[in-house]
Amino acid sequence: MNNYDSTGETLQHIAKVHINIGDMIRNLHQRARVHDASKLEEPEKSFFDKYRPMLNELEYESPEYKQARKELQPALQHHYEVNSHHPEHYAYWLFLFYEQPQTKRWLPCRN
């Protein structure tokens, strides 16, 4: 006959999950508070003030749109560097495959 009572372990598990979910919620709240805040300060703000209205009026991917995006690059580069919610934040890591497919290396490479 098994006299084991799993109540204690289950309650510990529930408490641990509660703490972990609370940590995730706090992290998300913090990220929400600072999301894209860098656009409100230099060096980004003046670029976005100038180019946001222009980009809104241009046809997406048109030559004029691409030119405006190119001119916005300094602000975008800064934005990506300081905002980890953008995949471009991690762009300076190159994934290199060597001649043997099983050999892979991550190498840093800043733009």
Backbone hydrogen bonds, N-H to C=O, Kabsch-Sander energy under -0.5 kcal/mol:
donor,donor_aa,acceptor,acceptor_aa,energy
3,N,1,M,-0.6
6,S,4,Y,-0.5
8,G,5,D,-0.5
10,T,6,S,-2.6
11,L,7,T,-2.7
12,Q,8,G,-2.2
13,H,9,E,-2.5
14,I,10,T,-2.7
15,A,11,L,-2.3
16,K,12,Q,-2.6
17,V,13,H,-2.6
18,H,14,I,-2.5
19,I,15,A,-2.3
20,N,16,K,-2.5
21,I,17,V,-2.9
22,G,18,H,-2.2
23,D,19,I,-2.3
24,M,20,N,-2.1
25,I,21,I,-2.5
26,R,22,G,-2.5
27,N,23,D,-2.4
28,L,24,M,-2.6
29,H,25,I,-2.6
30,Q,26,R,-2.4
31,R,27,N,-2.5
32,A,28,L,-2.5
33,R,29,H,-2.1
34,V,30,Q,-1.6
35,H,31,R,-1.0
37,A,34,V,-2.2
39,K,36,D,-1.8
40,L,37,A,-2.0
41,E,38,S,-1.3
44,E,41,E,-1.3
45,K,41,E,-1.9
47,F,44,E,-0.5
48,F,44,E,-2.5
49,D,45,K,-2.9
50,K,46,S,-1.6
51,Y,47,F,-3.3
52,R,48,F,-2.0
54,M,50,K,-0.6
55,L,51,Y,-3.1
56,N,52,R,-2.2
57,E,53,P,-1.1
57,E,54,M,-0.6
58,L,54,M,-1.3
62,S,59,E,-2.3
66,K,62,S,-2.8
67,Q,63,P,-2.0
68,A,64,E,-2.4
69,R,65,Y,-2.6
70,K,66,K,-2.1
71,E,67,Q,-2.2
72,L,68,A,-1.4
73,Q,69,R,-0.6
73,Q,70,K,-0.9
75,A,72,L,-1.0
76,L,72,L,-2.1
77,Q,73,Q,-3.3
78,H,74,P,-1.8
79,H,75,A,-2.8
80,Y,76,L,-3.0
81,E,77,Q,-2.1
82,V,78,H,-1.7
83,N,79,H,-0.8
84,S,82,V,-0.5
86,H,83,N,-1.5
89,H,86,H,-1.9
90,Y,87,P,-1.8
91,A,88,E,-1.7
93,W,90,Y,-1.9
94,L,92,Y,-0.7
94,L,107,L,-2.2
96,L,94,L,-0.8
96,L,105,R,-1.9
98,Y,96,L,-0.5
98,Y,103,T,-1.6
103,T,100,Q,-2.5
104,K,102,Q,-0.7
105,R,96,L,-1.6
107,L,94,L,-1.8
107,L,105,R,-0.6
109,C,92,Y,-3.5
